[in-house]
């Protein structure tokens, strides 16, 4: 398998991850009831942990 084939296979997965991260960050920024500290903490989790951070936010951080 050549490098071009690997990139072609991974590109949709990477695009989905980036889209989910952007969506999560958008939701974090829009949260008016959270203070700046909470927003920064969730943003770091989403960016640093990638897919795991997105899943953590979507399942734990969105609860009201």
C-alpha positions as CSV (number, residue, x, y, z in Angstrom):
1,X,0.0,0.0,0.0
2,X,1.5,3.3,-1.1
3,X,1.5,6.5,0.9
4,X,-1.0,8.1,-1.4
5,X,-3.5,5.2,-0.8
6,X,-3.0,5.6,3.0
7,X,-3.6,9.3,2.8
8,X,-6.7,8.8,0.6
9,X,-8.1,6.3,3.2
10,X,-7.3,8.5,6.2
11,X,-8.5,11.8,4.8
12,X,-12.2,11.3,5.5
13,X,-11.5,10.2,9.1
14,X,-9.3,13.2,9.7
15,X,-11.9,15.5,8.2
16,X,-14.6,14.0,10.5
17,X,-12.4,14.5,13.5
18,X,-11.7,18.1,12.7
19,X,-15.4,18.8,12.0
20,X,-16.4,17.3,15.3
21,X,-13.7,19.3,17.1
22,X,-14.9,22.5,15.5
23,X,-18.5,21.7,16.3
24,X,-17.6,21.0,20.0
25,X,-15.6,24.2,20.3
26,X,-18.5,26.2,18.8
27,X,-20.9,24.7,21.4
28,X,-18.4,25.5,24.2
29,X,-18.1,29.1,23.1
30,X,-21.8,29.5,22.9
31,X,-22.4,28.2,26.4
32,X,-23.4,31.4,28.2
33,X,-23.9,29.8,31.6
34,X,-20.3,28.7,31.8
35,X,-17.5,30.9,33.0
36,X,-14.3,31.5,31.1
37,X,-12.4,28.9,33.2
38,X,-14.8,26.1,32.4
39,X,-14.8,27.0,28.7
40,X,-11.0,27.0,28.6
41,X,-10.8,23.6,30.4
42,X,-13.3,22.0,28.0
43,X,-11.5,23.6,25.0
44,X,-8.2,22.1,26.1
45,X,-9.8,18.7,26.6
46,X,-11.3,18.8,23.1
47,X,-8.2,20.0,21.4
48,X,-5.6,17.9,23.3
49,X,-7.5,14.6,23.3
50,X,-9.0,14.7,19.8
51,X,-11.8,12.2,19.4
52,X,-11.7,11.2,23.0
53,X,-12.1,14.8,24.1
54,X,-15.0,15.3,21.7
55,X,-16.7,12.3,23.0
56,X,-16.1,13.4,26.6
57,X,-17.6,16.8,25.9
58,X,-20.6,15.5,24.0
59,X,-21.5,12.9,26.6
60,X,-20.4,14.7,29.8
61,X,-20.1,18.4,29.0
62,X,-23.4,19.0,27.3
63,X,-25.5,17.8,30.3
64,X,-27.7,20.5,31.8
